[in-house]
């Protein structure tokens, strides 16, 4: 009994210390309770509690954003007749991108790094520390963009918001890098789960995309967070907001040829989509305009596309639901195609143009200044490709074409090829359509599309530039660790130097009084002229050679030169090629900075490997 009382008293003293440490003026009352729980609970227990809190917070953020955008869309598309809707299609997409850019420039000081690449960058380069501003900035920006008709998705902003919530929660309670990364991924998974009411898809998203190259053994907080996000979505969101499909045909193995062809079609379309995205991004970056003018230009292009093809307005989920319900004519009735006699070929041409132009509409939305992601556009485009394929098959005389199933698996195929996330796509559509018996066609189409995308580019083109620069992790774990090292940390800026005009006798004094085994030979302007080692000096130590001679006679050119901006992986390759253990570092003016040692890099790499393995 005395031991228990003693433990309680010690726990009270620890809580009192934390209370004094953080102070009421610095923390809220619930934070004090969580700090106390952090000290009382085991690591696993507190992580599970953290997963619940982060999951509920990220899920709630997703619910708020989806609800807000839904109500804006409902007003624009349902409360006004077509004669007036055309004005909305002209004004609102343009206004959405311009307003988003204005908000970024005025309120968020021009900081608009967005998308999945932003999360991966923070994991790899910023120790999973995400700015607290992103807990709300992405919601504000994407609500304006997509709510007013931007042809993009809300899921990437929701994921970024969730990751910011998880990261800042971990920072508040001083959790380690691994725990911080885990809660970052948990927040993003909860956001995705709430957006689609699909917890398994949220978990797969974290595994496939966010935690690439990061080793983990404890995923319970991730699972708990995804479940919490999905539950909140299910409880709070209205049925018409949820990403749900209730009509589909049973799987028939005789339809496998349809799925094989659709897998190829969605894979090729995914490649087209990412190529258009890259071209538009490059085009907009090259424009000699201010950011606001670029937003106006992109908004004008988007408004024109939305006027001609209303399905490009917003996320497009209502259009995909219309495909599955067989209500295609309602889509065309709001476009100029309604003035043509609606026949099968009219619908086919309309859908082909929608598929081709969706890539442009999304790219101009995102890269001209709007905020959104490729989740919804890839699902919309894939569903459209699937429905278009089904119509063509019917037009050619094939019977019993599984139209709804082709729409559903087409969504998974395009998403798999665009995002390089086949498992996420498979489980997302299976959960959203209650179509677990569709796993075989989902796997066929998603994997084929993914393999086609990988054949063109091993890494997602959206992330390739960051991966090539070593700014995000990849599946190559060794390279990830090396990329996380900083060259600046290994430069010995206290390296000893000797002037090129000094004599060998002067060098003797430097060796006698110093502790270094290698020296940089510089001129009066501190420009590197050569290097010297103890081995170069040793023959003169015990001989009668004239030591008044200049060291220029014995110095040698370095086998290679390093620059501070070189990556550790590149430096190690240079060390291997030259067979030496020390190399000089010079700046862009060839001025000597110091020496860098191969052993120091290898020791840091070994330490990192140990930390990641624990």
Protein Blocks (a to p, Z undefined) as FASTA:
>chain_A
ZZmmmmmmmmmmmmmmmmmmnopmlpcfklmmmmmmmmmpcfklmmmmmmmmmmmmmmmm
mmmmmmmmmmmmmmmmmmpcfklmmmmmmmmmmmmmmmmmmmmmmmnnopacecjklmmm
mmmmnoopacfklmmmmmmmmmmmmmnopacdfklmmmmmmmmmmmmmmmmnopafklmm
mmmmmmmmmmmmmmnopaklmmmmmmmmmmgoiacfblklmmmmmmmmmmmmmmmpcfkl
pccdfbdcdddfklmmmmmmmmmmmmmmmmmmmmmmmmmmmmmmmpccdfklmmmmmmmm
mmmmmmmmmmlgojklmmmmmmmnopamlmmmmpmklmpccdfklmmmmmmmmmmmmmmm
mmmmmmnopacdfklmmmmmmmmmmmmmmmmmmmnopahiafklmmmmmmmmmmmmmnop
aklmmmmmmmmnopaklmmmmmmmmmmmmmmmmmmombafklmmmmmnopaccfblklmm
mmmpcfklmpcfkbccddfkbcfklmmmmmmmmmbfbdcdddfkopafbdcdfklmmmmm
mccbdfkbcfklmgccdfbdcdfkbcfklmmmmmmmnopabdcdddfkopafbdcdfklm
mmmmmmmmmmmmZZ
